Amino acid sequence: MSNKITCFKAYDARGKVPNELNEDIAYRIGRAFAEFLKPKQVAVGRDVRLSSDALFSALTSGLMDSGVDVLDLGICGTEQVYFAAFHQSLDGGIMITASHNPVDYNGLKFVRENAKPLSGDSGLDKIRQLAELNEFESTVKKGELIQTDLSEFYIEHLLSYINSVEKLKPFKIVVNSGNGVAGPVLDMLEKHLPFEFIKLQHEPDGHFPNGIPNPLLPEGRSVTSDAIKKHHADFGIAWDGDFDRCFLFDGNGRFIEGYYIVGLLGAQMLQQNPGEKIIHDPRLIWNTQDMATQNGGTAVQSKAGHAFIKEKMREVNAIYGGEMSAHHFFREFGYCDSGMIPWLLITEMMTNQNKSLAQLVDERIIAYPVSGEINMTVSDSTEVINSVKSYFEGQDYQFDDTDGIGLSFETWRFNIRSSNTEPLLRLNVESRGDIQLMEEKRDLLISLIKQYC
């Protein structure tokens, strides 16, 4: 049998169960993680997928057979593993989750000491190689499995981002957990907040009876949108399976592009921390840069992907980082991403400015209209990207190759890049206040790319 392991990606491991990820592979990854990092204590959590318990048992056996003590966080969200790693000053953490992937997938997300990221550039490839080699020394003293509940500290930390919980308006909020693991955290937060929650798909259920929790899919948004209208809610929130991303809907049930939320949160963090830096990904940039400048901060660009954003945040000590894919990162949260902190900050913003979510974003949507991310399957992404670049040869633009290619013209720009996690080409287009121009250029680029599909 081949020892080759194919589930490792740019900044995590993810694959079909059992062909690409199974108990044997999970055990070897546990041993390899321990051999690479030489940790004493590691936090491990898992989502509600049906394969997660078996993978947890195998992974933690690998860690304990290497002499590592495992803090068992139980069923939780990815950010609770991050929290445990930095709050407890642990040597690492691993979350078992496939987030928004299909039901037959599972995966692993890794951090090292104090929740520092592990990517292909910073150790993940070495862990894969060690797991494939599968030659591990026996350990005299095995590690222990320690049941650990940090929820009280975690909730206290989340609430610390609000200056005055008592002053928050009593909003009515539709919350859709997608049968992932956000529900229990909302129940704990609810005790401390003045909000009325309308709870949808609230119970964790690894069968995902309402479909895979991926609010980026347009077909999955209507249940949240319809409930907002039905209950006359102030706004709505939907999460992916491990709730490291949150997606917002305004009081009209309109889905808000994550790009505009990055600008709002960046502005809020800079207002409270003047002169700081915020991080953004290269797909859509103009609104975030504008908001940073307006609020006395500096916008710094990073390659897309949670591990790369975290590395860049630590490098420049940024106060906040945001991706248009709805990952939001906070320095005080170990430079990690949270799906709970963003919407809490939005409620404070709505309270302090006495504005609805629609009012907060409408001005920015008009100033910088966007296409929304358009995903297309192509046979050779490198060929397509080079061909698109060649089409604009000789025109006046600024070129950026931080991630894929970005071409910025005077009144519009686009980014086209290969996905880090799926066999897709991703296109984003924006303009300066001209929605018709954005749509024209969007259609042109789609037609160019389709020639190679």
C-alpha positions as CSV (number, residue, x, y, z in Angstrom):
1,M,0.0,0.0,0.0
2,S,1.3,3.5,-0.9
3,N,2.1,5.8,2.0
4,K,1.4,8.9,-0.1
5,I,-1.0,11.2,1.6
6,T,-3.0,13.4,-0.8
7,C,-5.2,15.4,1.6
8,F,-2.7,18.1,2.4
9,K,-3.5,21.5,0.9
10,A,-1.8,24.9,1.0
11,Y,-2.8,25.6,4.7
12,D,-4.7,22.6,6.0
13,A,-5.5,19.0,5.3
14,R,-8.8,18.1,3.7
15,G,-10.2,15.2,1.7
16,K,-12.8,12.5,1.1
17,V,-13.3,10.0,3.8
18,P,-12.0,7.2,3.8
19,N,-10.0,7.3,0.5
20,E,-8.1,10.6,1.2
21,L,-8.4,10.8,4.9
22,N,-9.0,8.0,7.4
23,E,-8.0,6.7,10.8
24,D,-4.7,5.4,9.7
25,I,-3.7,8.7,8.1
26,A,-5.0,10.7,11.1
27,Y,-2.9,8.6,13.5
28,R,0.2,9.1,11.3
29,I,-0.5,12.8,11.2
30,G,-0.7,12.9,15.0
31,R,2.7,11.2,15.2
32,A,4.2,13.5,12.6
33,F,2.8,16.7,14.2
34,A,4.3,15.6,17.5
35,E,7.7,14.7,15.9
36,F,7.9,18.1,14.0
37,L,6.8,20.4,16.8
38,K,7.9,18.4,19.9
39,P,4.9,19.7,21.9
40,K,4.0,18.9,25.4
41,Q,0.3,19.9,25.3
42,V,-1.9,20.2,22.3
43,A,-5.6,21.2,22.1
44,V,-7.8,19.1,19.8
45,G,-11.4,19.9,18.9
46,R,-13.8,18.4,16.4
47,D,-16.9,19.4,14.4
48,V,-20.1,17.5,14.2
49,R,-19.4,15.4,11.1
50,L,-20.1,11.8,11.4
51,S,-16.5,10.8,10.7
52,S,-15.0,13.3,13.3
53,D,-15.2,11.1,16.4
54,A,-13.2,8.3,14.7
55,L,-10.7,10.7,13.3
56,F,-10.4,12.3,16.7
57,S,-9.6,9.0,18.4
58,A,-7.0,8.1,15.8
59,L,-5.3,11.5,15.8
60,T,-5.2,11.8,19.6
61,S,-3.8,8.3,19.9
62,G,-1.0,9.3,17.5
63,L,-0.3,12.4,19.7
64,M,-0.5,10.5,23.0
65,D,1.7,7.6,21.6
66,S,4.3,10.4,21.0
67,G,4.1,11.5,24.7
68,V,1.9,14.5,24.1
69,D,-0.9,15.5,26.5
70,V,-4.1,16.2,24.6
71,L,-6.7,18.8,25.9
72,D,-10.0,17.4,24.5
73,L,-12.2,20.4,23.7
74,G,-15.0,18.1,22.5
75,I,-17.3,19.3,19.8
76,C,-16.6,22.9,19.1
77,G,-15.7,25.5,16.5
78,T,-12.3,26.0,14.9
79,E,-11.8,29.3,16.7
80,Q,-12.2,27.6,20.1
81,V,-9.1,25.6,19.3
82,Y,-7.3,28.8,18.4
83,F,-8.5,30.3,21.6
84,A,-7.3,27.4,23.7
85,A,-3.9,27.5,22.0
86,F,-3.2,31.2,22.8
87,H,-5.2,31.5,26.1
88,Q,-3.6,28.5,27.7
89,S,-0.2,29.1,26.0
90,L,-0.2,25.6,24.5
91,D,2.3,24.1,22.1
92,G,-0.3,23.6,19.4
93,G,-3.8,22.9,18.4
94,I,-5.6,20.8,15.8
95,M,-9.3,21.1,14.7
96,I,-11.0,18.2,12.9
97,T,-13.3,19.8,10.4
98,A,-14.2,20.1,6.7
99,S,-16.1,23.3,7.3
100,H,-18.3,23.9,4.2
101,N,-17.1,20.9,2.1
102,P,-19.5,18.0,1.1
103,V,-20.7,15.6,3.7
104,D,-18.2,12.8,2.8
105,Y,-15.2,15.1,3.4
106,N,-13.3,15.9,6.6
107,G,-10.1,17.6,7.4
108,L,-7.6,19.0,9.9
109,K,-6.6,22.6,10.6
110,F,-3.3,23.1,12.5
111,V,-1.7,25.8,14.7
112,R,1.6,25.7,16.5
113,E,2.5,27.4,19.8
114,N,0.2,30.3,20.8
115,A,-2.0,29.7,17.8
116,K,0.7,30.6,15.2
117,P,-0.3,29.2,11.8
118,L,1.1,26.2,10.0
119,S,1.1,26.4,6.2
120,G,2.9,24.7,3.4
121,D,5.6,27.3,3.8
122,S,6.0,26.9,7.5
123,G,6.0,23.2,8.4
124,L,2.9,21.6,6.9
125,D,4.9,20.0,4.1
126,K,7.3,18.6,6.6
127,I,4.5,17.1,8.6
128,R,3.1,15.5,5.5
129,Q,6.5,14.0,4.7
130,L,6.9,12.6,8.2
131,A,3.4,11.1,8.0
132,E,4.2,9.5,4.7
133,L,7.5,8.1,5.9
134,N,5.6,6.6,8.9
135,E,8.8,5.8,10.9
136,F,8.2,6.9,14.5
137,E,10.2,6.0,17.6
138,S,8.4,4.4,20.5
139,T,7.9,6.6,23.5
140,V,8.5,5.5,27.1
141,K,5.8,7.7,28.6
142,K,2.5,8.1,26.8
143,G,0.5,11.3,27.0
144,E,-2.8,11.8,28.7
145,L,-6.3,12.8,27.4
146,I,-7.6,15.7,29.5
147,Q,-11.2,16.8,29.2
148,T,-11.2,20.5,28.9
149,D,-13.9,23.2,29.0
150,L,-12.8,26.7,28.3
151,S,-16.2,28.0,27.2
152,E,-16.6,30.4,30.2
153,F,-13.2,32.1,29.4
154,Y,-14.0,32.0,25.6
155,I,-17.4,33.8,26.0
156,E,-15.8,36.4,28.4
157,H,-13.2,37.1,25.7
158,L,-15.8,37.5,22.9
159,L,-17.7,40.0,25.0
160,S,-14.6,42.0,25.7
161,Y,-14.7,43.4,22.2
162,I,-17.8,45.3,23.1
163,N,-17.1,48.5,25.0
164,S,-20.5,48.5,26.7
165,V,-22.8,45.4,26.4
166,E,-25.4,47.3,28.4
167,K,-25.7,50.0,25.8
168,L,-26.4,47.7,22.9
169,K,-29.8,48.1,21.3
170,P,-32.1,45.1,21.7
171,F,-31.8,43.9,18.1
172,K,-33.9,41.1,16.6
173,I,-31.4,38.9,14.8
174,V,-32.0,35.8,12.6
175,V,-29.1,33.3,13.3
176,N,-28.6,30.3,11.0
177,S,-26.0,27.8,12.2
178,G,-26.5,25.5,9.3
179,N,-26.6,22.5,11.7
180,G,-22.9,23.1,12.3
181,V,-21.4,23.9,15.7
182,A,-22.3,27.6,16.1
183,G,-25.5,27.0,17.9
184,P,-24.1,26.1,21.4
185,V,-21.9,29.2,21.4
186,L,-24.9,31.4,20.5
187,D,-26.9,29.9,23.4
188,M,-24.1,30.8,25.7
189,L,-23.8,34.4,24.3
190,E,-27.5,34.9,24.5
191,K,-27.5,34.9,28.3
192,H,-25.3,38.0,28.2
193,L,-26.8,40.0,25.4
194,P,-30.1,42.0,24.9
195,F,-30.8,40.4,21.6
196,E,-33.8,38.3,20.4
197,F,-32.4,35.4,18.3
198,I,-34.6,33.8,15.7
199,K,-32.7,30.4,15.5
200,L,-32.6,28.5,12.2
201,Q,-31.0,25.0,11.7
202,H,-29.7,25.5,15.2
203,E,-29.0,22.0,16.4
204,P,-25.6,20.5,15.5
205,D,-26.3,17.5,13.1
206,G,-23.6,15.7,11.2
207,H,-26.2,14.4,8.7
208,F,-26.7,18.1,7.6
209,P,-30.4,17.6,6.9
210,N,-30.7,21.1,5.4
211,G,-27.6,20.8,3.2
212,I,-24.0,21.5,3.7
213,P,-23.5,24.8,5.7
214,N,-21.9,27.1,3.0
215,P,-23.6,30.5,3.0
216,L,-21.5,31.5,0.0
217,L,-23.7,29.3,-2.2
218,P,-26.6,31.5,-3.4
219,E,-29.1,28.6,-3.2
220,G,-28.4,28.3,0.6
221,R,-29.1,31.9,1.5
222,S,-32.9,32.1,0.9
223,V,-33.9,30.4,4.2
224,T,-32.0,33.1,6.2
225,S,-33.3,35.9,3.9
226,D,-36.9,34.8,4.1
227,A,-36.8,34.5,7.9
228,I,-35.5,38.1,8.2
229,K,-38.4,39.3,6.2
230,K,-40.9,37.1,7.9
231,H,-39.9,38.2,11.4
232,H,-39.1,41.8,10.5
233,A,-35.6,41.2,11.9
234,D,-32.9,43.9,12.1
235,F,-30.4,41.7,10.3
236,G,-29.3,38.1,9.9
237,I,-26.2,36.0,10.3
238,A,-25.3,32.6,8.8
239,W,-22.2,30.5,9.5
240,D,-20.3,27.7,7.8
241,G,-19.9,24.4,9.6
242,D,-17.1,25.3,11.9
243,F,-18.2,28.9,12.2
244,D,-14.8,30.5,11.5
245,R,-16.7,32.6,8.9
246,C,-19.8,34.6,9.4
247,F,-22.0,36.0,6.6
248,L,-24.3,38.9,7.1
249,F,-27.7,39.9,5.7
250,D,-29.3,43.3,6.1
251,G,-32.8,43.9,7.4
252,N,-34.2,43.6,3.9
253,G,-32.8,40.0,3.6
254,R,-30.1,41.2,1.2
255,F,-26.8,39.2,1.4
256,I,-23.9,41.5,2.1
257,E,-20.6,40.8,0.3
258,G,-17.9,40.0,2.8
259,Y,-15.7,42.7,1.1
260,Y,-17.8,45.5,2.5
261,I,-17.8,44.0,6.0
262,V,-14.0,44.0,5.9
263,G,-14.1,47.8,5.2
264,L,-16.5,48.4,8.1
265,L,-14.6,46.4,10.6
266,G,-11.3,47.8,9.5
267,A,-12.7,51.3,9.9
268,Q,-14.1,50.5,13.4
269,M,-10.8,49.0,14.6
270,L,-8.8,52.0,13.3
271,Q,-11.2,54.5,15.0
272,Q,-10.5,52.7,18.3
273,N,-6.8,52.2,17.5
274,P,-5.6,55.2,15.4
275,G,-2.5,54.7,13.2
276,E,-2.6,50.9,13.2
277,K,-2.4,48.6,10.2
278,I,-5.1,46.4,8.8
279,I,-4.6,43.5,6.4
280,H,-6.7,42.6,3.3
281,D,-6.5,40.0,0.6
282,P,-5.8,41.0,-3.1
283,R,-9.1,40.0,-4.7
284,L,-11.0,43.3,-4.0
285,I,-9.0,46.1,-2.5
286,W,-10.1,49.7,-3.3
287,N,-12.9,50.0,-0.7
288,T,-10.8,48.6,2.1
289,Q,-7.8,50.9,1.2
290,D,-10.2,53.9,1.1
291,M,-11.7,53.1,4.5
292,A,-8.3,52.6,6.1
293,T,-7.0,55.9,4.8
294,Q,-10.2,57.8,5.9
295,N,-9.7,56.4,9.4
296,G,-6.0,57.2,9.8
297,G,-4.7,53.7,9.3
298,T,-2.6,51.7,6.7
299,A,-4.0,48.9,4.6
300,V,-1.4,46.1,3.9
301,Q,-2.0,43.5,1.3
302,S,-1.5,39.7,1.9
303,K,-1.9,36.6,-0.2
304,A,-5.4,35.1,0.3
305,G,-5.8,32.2,2.8
306,H,-6.1,32.2,6.5
307,A,-2.6,31.0,7.3
308,F,-1.0,33.6,5.0
309,I,-3.2,36.4,6.5
310,K,-2.1,35.4,10.0
311,E,1.5,35.3,9.1
312,K,1.3,38.8,7.5
313,M,-0.6,40.1,10.6
314,R,2.1,39.0,12.9
315,E,4.8,40.3,10.6
316,V,3.4,43.9,10.7
317,N,1.5,43.6,14.0
318,A,-1.8,44.5,12.4
319,I,-4.8,45.2,14.6
320,Y,-7.2,43.5,12.2
321,G,-7.3,41.5,9.0
322,G,-10.1,40.6,6.7
323,E,-10.8,38.5,3.6
324,M,-13.7,39.0,1.3
325,S,-14.5,35.3,1.9
326,A,-15.7,36.3,5.4
327,H,-12.6,35.4,7.4
328,H,-12.0,38.1,10.0
329,F,-8.8,38.2,12.1
330,F,-8.0,40.1,15.3
331,R,-4.7,40.7,17.0
332,E,-6.2,40.3,20.4
333,F,-7.6,36.9,19.3
334,G,-4.1,35.5,18.8
335,Y,-4.1,37.0,15.3
336,C,-6.6,34.4,14.4
337,D,-10.0,34.4,12.6
338,S,-13.3,34.4,14.4
339,G,-16.9,34.0,13.2
340,M,-18.3,35.5,16.4
341,I,-16.4,38.7,17.0
342,P,-17.4,40.4,13.7
343,W,-21.1,40.4,14.1
344,L,-20.8,41.5,17.7
345,L,-18.8,44.5,16.5
346,I,-21.4,45.2,13.9
347,T,-24.1,45.4,16.6
348,E,-22.0,47.9,18.5
349,M,-21.5,49.9,15.2
350,M,-25.2,49.9,14.5
351,T,-25.9,51.0,18.1
352,N,-23.4,53.8,18.2
353,Q,-24.1,55.2,14.8
354,N,-27.9,54.6,15.0
355,K,-27.8,53.1,11.6
356,S,-29.1,49.9,10.1
357,L,-26.7,47.5,8.4
358,A,-28.1,48.5,5.1
359,Q,-27.3,52.2,5.8
360,L,-23.7,51.2,6.9
361,V,-22.9,49.4,3.6
362,D,-25.0,51.1,0.9
363,E,-22.7,54.1,0.5
364,R,-19.7,51.8,0.1
365,I,-21.6,49.5,-2.4
366,I,-22.3,52.6,-4.5
367,A,-18.7,53.8,-4.3
368,Y,-17.1,50.5,-5.2
369,P,-19.5,48.1,-6.9
370,V,-18.3,44.5,-7.2
371,S,-19.0,41.4,-9.3
372,G,-19.1,39.0,-6.4
373,E,-16.7,36.1,-6.7
374,I,-17.2,34.1,-9.9
375,N,-15.9,30.6,-9.9
376,M,-15.2,28.6,-13.1
377,T,-13.7,25.2,-13.7
378,V,-10.9,25.2,-16.2
379,S,-8.5,22.5,-17.4
380,D,-5.3,24.6,-17.1
381,S,-5.6,27.6,-14.8
382,T,-2.0,28.9,-15.5
383,E,-2.8,28.9,-19.3
384,V,-6.0,30.8,-18.7
385,I,-4.4,33.4,-16.4
386,N,-1.6,34.0,-18.9
387,S,-4.0,34.3,-21.8
388,V,-6.2,36.9,-19.9
389,K,-3.1,38.9,-19.1
390,S,-2.0,38.8,-22.8
391,Y,-5.4,40.2,-23.8
392,F,-4.7,43.4,-22.0
393,E,-1.1,43.7,-23.3
394,G,-0.2,47.3,-24.1
395,Q,-3.0,48.9,-22.0
396,D,-2.2,51.2,-19.1
397,Y,-2.6,49.3,-15.8
398,Q,-0.9,48.5,-12.6
399,F,0.1,44.8,-12.2
400,D,0.1,42.8,-9.0
401,D,1.0,39.1,-8.7
402,T,0.6,38.7,-4.9
403,D,-2.0,36.0,-5.6
404,G,-2.9,35.1,-9.1
405,I,-2.9,38.3,-11.1
406,G,-4.4,41.7,-10.4
407,L,-4.8,44.4,-13.1
408,S,-5.8,47.8,-11.9
409,F,-6.9,50.4,-14.5
410,E,-7.9,54.0,-13.7
411,T,-11.6,53.3,-13.1
412,W,-11.8,49.5,-12.7
413,R,-9.7,46.5,-11.7
414,F,-9.9,42.7,-11.5
415,N,-8.1,39.8,-9.8
416,I,-8.0,36.2,-11.2
417,R,-6.5,33.4,-9.2
418,S,-6.5,29.7,-8.7
419,S,-8.3,28.4,-5.6
420,N,-6.0,27.0,-2.8
421,T,-8.6,24.4,-1.8
422,E,-10.7,23.5,-4.9
423,P,-10.0,23.0,-8.7
424,L,-11.5,26.4,-9.6
425,L,-10.5,29.7,-11.1
426,R,-11.8,32.6,-9.1
427,L,-12.6,36.0,-10.7
428,N,-13.4,39.3,-8.9
429,V,-14.1,42.7,-10.6
430,E,-14.7,46.1,-9.1
431,S,-15.0,49.7,-10.3
432,R,-14.9,53.2,-9.0
433,G,-18.6,54.1,-8.6
434,D,-19.6,52.8,-12.1
435,I,-21.7,49.6,-11.8
436,Q,-22.3,49.5,-15.6
437,L,-18.6,49.6,-16.3
438,M,-18.0,46.8,-13.7
439,E,-20.7,44.7,-15.4
440,E,-19.3,45.2,-18.8
441,K,-15.7,44.2,-17.8
442,R,-17.1,41.3,-15.8
443,D,-18.9,39.9,-18.9
444,L,-15.8,40.5,-21.0
445,L,-13.6,38.5,-18.6
446,I,-16.1,35.7,-18.3
447,S,-16.2,35.4,-22.1
448,L,-12.4,35.3,-22.2
449,I,-12.1,32.6,-19.6
450,K,-14.9,30.5,-21.1
451,Q,-12.8,30.1,-24.2
452,Y,-10.6,27.8,-22.1
453,C,-13.3,25.9,-20.1
